[in-house]
């Protein structure tokens, strides 16, 4: 899985480099001086990329990332099911001393680490699957060459992977198609920044050492701002007439702000601390579950930028602790727009002066906020939930 890019020292000294032109070999030749400037020796670079060709499996994987192509409820329920919950509880029980020690050392909830482990590699099960795990330098070179929308971030991880390969005697680390390494799938940039020897053997091996993987991810979470003792968020109910434009993740407000406006926890539960800063998140519109999210939820998005991913990790954390499913059902009959229609939605929002982002068909928070403003201008409930009906309404608005 792709990770939110982090800035680390070698990127600060990188030379400006335009997106590649020409064929794959041209791209590797263009990358060579920048890789050398950022710590990869010329001899190692030449040896590692000699004869390298693009991985033909990567383009389709980029286009079909489930975080961005499936409804949030399908993504969560595929990954947080009864079997995975049961396997997770058993895995945490077998490794209870290790999880407790890492959690105490770094100040991270052991159940959160267990949930990331479960979502990323099904508690390590996928690490032995040759169809899913591969040498990451070739995969990242292919991703960087072919996916231009994240060129800077992909290139940083590729150079980091080259540095890791050089340190490994010229042998590429193995990981996912997008370069993530080990039990908890950390990207190469963050291996360089946060790689930690959790088992004390003098090596950092996220693939073969669960202790190293847990310690590295725990350190990464703390670096992202994780705070022990604060929940990821709460499922809530909204009163009739509530102003949905208050669903703004750019401004965290104390829970008391929402409680004063009639927002309550589901099932009659009480908020533990009304001073906790939160934002309102409505992932499936007015008819689906709604949440007050803490800063720790944003930390999960730092680990992986997808909201579906962050929601799945958060929910699995609760389920591993014995919590139950969401109270409010998902709107499963929703009809969504296709890629071309999603791009049309963004183009229409841009034409209306409501959206300034890329026309890429990825309907993230920026596009959703723009659509909510459009809904408000039409006198509708501004929940920002973009469906096929949104496409039709926007198409009519810009005719």
C-alpha positions as CSV (number, residue, x, y, z in Angstrom):
1,X,0.0,0.0,0.0
2,X,1.1,3.6,-0.6
3,X,2.1,5.7,2.3
4,X,1.7,9.4,2.9
5,X,5.0,10.9,1.9
6,X,7.2,12.2,4.7
7,X,10.1,14.6,4.2
8,X,13.5,13.2,5.2
9,X,17.0,14.6,5.0
10,X,18.1,13.3,1.7
11,X,15.1,14.8,-0.1
12,X,16.1,18.2,1.2
13,X,19.3,18.1,-0.8
14,X,17.7,16.6,-3.9
15,X,18.1,18.4,-7.2
16,X,15.1,19.5,-9.1
17,X,14.1,16.8,-11.5
18,X,11.3,17.0,-14.1
19,X,9.0,14.1,-14.6
20,X,10.6,11.5,-16.9
21,X,10.4,11.5,-20.7
22,X,11.2,8.7,-23.0
23,X,11.2,5.0,-22.4
24,X,11.9,3.1,-19.1
25,X,15.7,2.9,-19.8
26,X,15.7,6.7,-20.4
27,X,13.9,7.2,-17.1
28,X,16.5,5.1,-15.2
29,X,19.3,7.1,-16.9
30,X,17.7,10.4,-15.8
31,X,17.3,9.1,-12.3
32,X,20.9,8.1,-11.9
33,X,22.5,11.5,-11.0
34,X,19.8,12.2,-8.5
35,X,20.1,8.8,-6.8
36,X,23.9,9.3,-6.6
37,X,23.4,12.8,-5.1
38,X,21.2,11.3,-2.5
39,X,23.6,8.6,-1.2
40,X,23.5,5.7,-3.7
41,X,26.9,4.9,-5.1
42,X,27.3,5.0,-8.9
43,X,28.6,1.4,-8.9
44,X,25.6,0.2,-6.8
45,X,23.1,2.0,-8.9
46,X,24.4,0.6,-12.1
47,X,24.5,-2.9,-10.8
48,X,21.0,-2.8,-9.2
49,X,19.3,-1.4,-12.3
50,X,21.3,-3.3,-14.9
51,X,18.9,-5.0,-17.4
52,X,15.8,-3.9,-15.4
53,X,12.5,-3.8,-17.2
54,X,9.1,-2.6,-16.0
55,X,7.0,-4.9,-13.9
56,X,4.0,-5.6,-16.2
57,X,1.7,-6.3,-13.2
58,X,2.0,-2.8,-11.7
59,X,-0.1,-0.6,-14.0
60,X,-3.3,-2.5,-13.3
61,X,-2.6,-2.6,-9.6
62,X,-2.2,1.2,-9.6
63,X,-5.5,1.7,-11.3
64,X,-7.5,-0.8,-9.2
65,X,-6.4,0.1,-5.6
66,X,-9.4,-0.9,-3.5
67,X,-9.0,2.0,-1.2
68,X,-10.1,4.2,-4.1
69,X,-12.3,1.9,-6.2
70,X,-14.7,0.2,-3.7
71,X,-17.3,1.7,-1.3
72,X,-16.0,2.3,2.1
73,X,-18.3,-0.4,3.6
74,X,-17.1,-3.0,1.2
75,X,-13.5,-2.2,1.9
76,X,-14.0,-2.4,5.7
77,X,-16.1,-5.5,5.8
78,X,-13.8,-7.4,3.5
79,X,-10.9,-6.7,5.9
80,X,-12.7,-6.6,9.3
81,X,-14.7,-9.8,9.3
82,X,-15.3,-12.5,11.9
83,X,-12.4,-14.7,10.7
84,X,-9.9,-11.9,10.7
85,X,-11.0,-10.7,14.2
86,X,-10.6,-14.2,15.5
87,X,-7.2,-14.7,13.9
88,X,-6.1,-11.3,15.3
89,X,-7.1,-12.1,18.8
90,X,-5.3,-15.4,18.6
91,X,-2.2,-13.7,17.1
92,X,-2.1,-11.0,19.8
93,X,-2.5,-13.7,22.5
94,X,0.4,-15.7,21.2
95,X,2.6,-12.6,21.1
96,X,1.2,-10.8,24.1
97,X,4.5,-10.2,25.8
98,X,6.0,-8.6,22.7
99,X,3.0,-6.4,22.0
100,X,2.9,-5.3,25.6
101,X,6.6,-4.5,25.6
102,X,6.6,-2.5,22.3
103,X,3.4,-0.7,23.4
104,X,4.9,0.3,26.7
105,X,8.3,1.3,25.2
106,X,6.8,3.6,22.5
107,X,3.5,4.7,24.1
108,X,1.3,3.1,21.4
109,X,-1.8,1.0,21.9
110,X,-0.8,-2.6,21.3
111,X,-4.3,-3.3,19.8
112,X,-3.7,-0.5,17.2
113,X,-0.4,-2.1,16.2
114,X,-2.3,-5.5,16.0
115,X,-5.0,-3.9,13.7
116,X,-2.4,-2.4,11.4
117,X,-0.7,-5.9,11.2
118,X,-4.0,-7.5,10.4
119,X,-5.1,-5.0,7.7
120,X,-1.7,-4.9,6.1
121,X,-0.6,-8.5,5.9
122,X,-3.3,-10.6,7.7
123,X,-1.0,-11.0,10.7
124,X,2.0,-11.9,8.4
125,X,0.2,-14.5,6.3
126,X,0.7,-12.7,3.0
127,X,4.5,-12.4,3.5
128,X,5.0,-15.9,2.1
129,X,2.8,-15.3,-1.0
130,X,5.1,-14.9,-4.0
131,X,2.3,-13.4,-6.1
132,X,2.0,-10.5,-3.6
133,X,5.6,-10.0,-2.4
134,X,8.3,-9.0,-4.8
135,X,11.6,-7.1,-5.1
136,X,10.5,-3.5,-4.5
137,X,13.1,-1.6,-6.5
138,X,11.7,-2.9,-9.8
139,X,8.1,-2.3,-8.6
140,X,8.9,1.2,-7.4
141,X,10.8,2.1,-10.6
142,X,7.7,1.0,-12.6
143,X,5.3,2.9,-10.4
144,X,7.5,6.1,-10.5
145,X,7.8,5.9,-14.3
146,X,4.2,5.2,-15.0
147,X,2.2,7.1,-12.3
148,X,2.9,10.8,-12.8
149,X,0.3,12.1,-10.3
150,X,2.6,11.1,-7.3
151,X,5.9,11.4,-9.1
152,X,7.8,13.2,-6.3
153,X,6.6,10.9,-3.5
154,X,7.2,7.7,-5.6
155,X,10.7,8.9,-6.6
156,X,11.6,9.5,-3.0
157,X,10.6,6.0,-2.1
158,X,12.5,4.6,-5.1
159,X,15.7,6.3,-4.1
160,X,15.2,5.1,-0.5
161,X,14.7,1.6,-1.8
162,X,17.9,1.8,-3.7
163,X,19.7,2.9,-0.6
164,X,18.3,-0.1,1.3
165,X,19.3,-2.4,-1.5
166,X,22.8,-1.0,-1.5
167,X,23.0,-1.6,2.3
168,X,21.8,-5.1,1.6
169,X,24.7,-6.0,-0.7
170,X,22.9,-4.9,-3.8
171,X,19.8,-7.1,-3.2
172,X,16.5,-5.3,-3.3
173,X,14.3,-5.6,-0.3
174,X,11.0,-7.5,-0.9
175,X,7.6,-6.1,-0.3
176,X,4.4,-5.0,-2.0
177,X,4.0,-3.7,-5.5
178,X,4.0,-0.2,-4.1
179,X,7.2,-0.7,-2.1
180,X,5.9,-1.3,1.4
181,X,8.1,-3.6,3.5
182,X,7.4,-6.1,6.3
183,X,4.6,-7.3,8.6
184,X,3.2,-3.8,9.0
185,X,4.1,-2.6,5.5
186,X,6.3,0.5,6.0
187,X,7.5,2.4,2.9
188,X,11.2,2.7,2.2
189,X,11.4,6.4,3.1
190,X,10.1,5.6,6.6
191,X,12.3,2.5,7.0
192,X,15.3,4.9,6.6
193,X,13.7,7.4,9.1
194,X,12.1,5.1,11.6
195,X,13.7,1.6,11.2
196,X,14.2,0.1,14.6
197,X,15.9,-3.0,15.9
198,X,13.1,-4.3,18.1
199,X,14.6,-7.7,18.9
200,X,18.1,-6.5,19.7
201,X,19.9,-8.7,17.2
202,X,21.8,-5.7,15.6
203,X,19.8,-5.8,12.4
204,X,16.6,-4.2,11.1
205,X,14.5,-6.8,9.3
206,X,10.8,-5.9,9.0
207,X,10.1,-8.9,6.9
208,X,11.4,-11.7,9.2
209,X,11.2,-10.0,12.6
210,X,7.8,-9.1,14.0
211,X,9.6,-7.2,16.8
212,X,11.5,-5.0,14.3
213,X,8.3,-4.4,12.4
214,X,6.2,-3.4,15.5
215,X,9.0,-1.2,16.9
216,X,9.4,0.6,13.5
217,X,5.7,1.2,13.1
218,X,5.3,2.3,16.7
219,X,8.1,4.8,16.3
220,X,6.5,6.0,13.0
221,X,3.1,6.5,14.6
222,X,4.6,8.6,17.4
223,X,6.5,10.6,14.8
224,X,3.2,11.3,13.1
225,X,1.8,12.7,16.4
226,X,0.0,9.6,17.9
227,X,-1.2,10.3,21.5
228,X,-1.7,7.3,23.8
229,X,-5.0,7.2,25.7
230,X,-7.0,9.1,23.0
231,X,-9.5,7.1,21.0
232,X,-9.5,7.3,17.2
233,X,-13.1,8.6,17.3
234,X,-16.7,7.9,18.1
235,X,-19.8,6.9,16.1
236,X,-22.4,9.6,16.6
237,X,-26.0,10.6,15.8
238,X,-26.9,14.0,14.4
239,X,-30.1,15.9,15.1
240,X,-32.6,17.0,12.5
241,X,-31.6,20.3,10.9
242,X,-27.9,19.9,11.7
243,X,-25.5,22.0,9.6
244,X,-23.5,19.4,7.7
245,X,-21.1,22.0,6.6
246,X,-19.6,21.7,10.0
247,X,-18.0,18.4,8.8
248,X,-14.7,20.1,8.2
249,X,-11.5,18.1,9.0
250,X,-9.4,21.3,8.6
251,X,-10.7,22.6,11.9
252,X,-10.7,20.4,15.1
253,X,-13.2,21.6,17.8
254,X,-13.8,20.3,21.3
255,X,-16.4,17.6,21.5
256,X,-18.5,20.1,23.6
257,X,-18.9,22.2,20.4
258,X,-20.8,19.3,18.8
259,X,-22.6,18.2,21.9
260,X,-24.0,21.7,22.3
261,X,-25.5,21.3,18.8
262,X,-27.2,18.0,19.7
263,X,-24.6,15.5,18.5
264,X,-24.6,12.4,20.7
265,X,-22.8,9.1,20.8
266,X,-24.8,6.1,19.5
267,X,-26.4,3.6,21.9
268,X,-26.7,6.1,24.7
269,X,-23.0,6.1,25.5
270,X,-21.3,9.2,27.0
271,X,-18.3,11.1,25.7
272,X,-15.3,10.5,28.0
273,X,-13.9,14.0,27.8
274,X,-15.8,16.9,26.2
275,X,-12.5,18.8,25.8
276,X,-11.1,16.3,23.2
277,X,-10.5,18.0,19.9
278,X,-12.4,16.3,17.0
279,X,-13.8,16.9,13.6
280,X,-17.1,15.5,12.1
281,X,-16.7,12.9,9.4
282,X,-19.6,11.7,7.2
283,X,-18.1,9.0,4.9
284,X,-21.4,7.8,3.4
285,X,-23.7,10.7,3.5
286,X,-26.7,11.6,5.7
287,X,-28.0,8.1,5.6
288,X,-24.8,6.3,6.7
289,X,-22.7,6.2,9.9
290,X,-21.3,9.4,11.2
291,X,-18.2,10.0,13.3
292,X,-16.4,12.5,15.5
293,X,-12.7,11.8,14.7
294,X,-9.8,12.7,16.9
295,X,-6.2,13.7,15.8
296,X,-5.3,10.0,16.2
297,X,-7.5,9.3,13.2
298,X,-5.4,11.7,11.2
299,X,-2.3,9.9,12.3
300,X,-3.7,6.7,10.7
301,X,-4.2,8.7,7.5
302,X,-0.5,9.6,7.8
303,X,0.3,5.9,7.8
304,X,-1.9,5.5,4.7
305,X,-3.7,8.4,3.2
306,X,-6.9,6.5,2.4
307,X,-9.9,7.1,4.6
308,X,-11.1,3.6,3.9
309,X,-7.8,2.2,5.2
310,X,-7.9,4.4,8.3
311,X,-11.5,3.5,9.0
312,X,-10.7,-0.2,8.7
313,X,-7.7,0.0,11.0
314,X,-9.7,2.0,13.6
315,X,-12.6,-0.5,13.4
316,X,-10.4,-3.5,13.7
317,X,-8.7,-2.0,16.7
318,X,-12.1,-1.8,18.4
319,X,-13.1,-5.3,17.4
320,X,-9.9,-6.8,18.7
321,X,-10.7,-5.2,22.0
322,X,-14.2,-6.8,22.0
323,X,-16.2,-4.0,20.6
324,X,-19.1,-4.5,18.2
325,X,-20.1,-3.4,14.7
326,X,-21.2,0.0,13.7
327,X,-24.7,0.9,14.9
328,X,-26.0,2.8,11.9
329,X,-26.2,0.7,8.7
330,X,-24.4,1.6,5.5
331,X,-26.4,2.9,2.5
332,X,-25.7,-0.3,0.4
333,X,-28.1,0.6,-2.4
334,X,-26.1,3.6,-3.4
335,X,-25.3,3.9,-7.1
336,X,-21.9,5.4,-7.7
337,X,-20.4,7.2,-10.7
338,X,-17.6,5.6,-12.9
339,X,-14.2,7.0,-13.4
340,X,-15.1,9.2,-16.3
341,X,-18.1,10.6,-14.4
342,X,-16.0,11.3,-11.4
343,X,-13.7,13.3,-13.5
344,X,-16.7,15.1,-15.0
345,X,-17.8,15.9,-11.4
346,X,-14.5,17.5,-10.6
347,X,-14.5,19.4,-13.9
348,X,-18.0,20.8,-13.1
349,X,-17.0,21.8,-9.6
350,X,-14.0,23.5,-11.0
351,X,-16.1,25.3,-13.5
352,X,-18.4,26.5,-10.7
353,X,-15.4,27.9,-8.8
354,X,-15.8,25.4,-6.0
355,X,-12.8,23.1,-6.6
356,X,-9.2,23.8,-7.4
357,X,-7.7,20.3,-7.2
358,X,-6.6,17.7,-9.8
359,X,-9.0,16.2,-12.3
360,X,-8.1,12.6,-11.4
361,X,-11.4,11.0,-10.5
362,X,-10.3,10.4,-6.9
363,X,-13.1,11.8,-4.8
364,X,-11.2,12.6,-1.6
365,X,-11.9,15.1,1.1
366,X,-11.2,18.2,-1.1
367,X,-13.7,17.1,-3.8
368,X,-16.2,16.1,-1.2
369,X,-16.0,19.5,0.5
370,X,-16.5,21.2,-2.8
371,X,-19.5,19.1,-3.5
372,X,-21.0,19.9,-0.1
373,X,-20.7,23.6,-0.9
374,X,-22.6,22.9,-4.2
375,X,-25.3,21.0,-2.2
376,X,-25.6,23.9,0.2
377,X,-26.0,26.4,-2.7
378,X,-28.9,24.2,-4.0
379,X,-30.6,24.1,-0.6
380,X,-29.8,20.4,-0.1
381,X,-28.3,18.7,3.0
382,X,-24.6,19.3,2.4
383,X,-23.2,15.9,3.3
384,X,-20.7,15.9,0.5
385,X,-21.6,12.3,-0.5
386,X,-20.8,11.9,-4.2
387,X,-23.0,9.5,-6.1
388,X,-24.3,9.0,-9.6
389,X,-27.0,11.5,-8.7
390,X,-24.3,14.0,-7.9
391,X,-22.9,13.6,-11.4
392,X,-26.3,14.2,-13.0
393,X,-27.0,17.3,-10.8
394,X,-23.6,18.9,-11.6
395,X,-23.8,18.1,-15.3
396,X,-27.1,20.0,-15.4
397,X,-25.7,22.9,-13.4
398,X,-22.9,23.6,-15.8
399,X,-24.9,23.2,-19.0
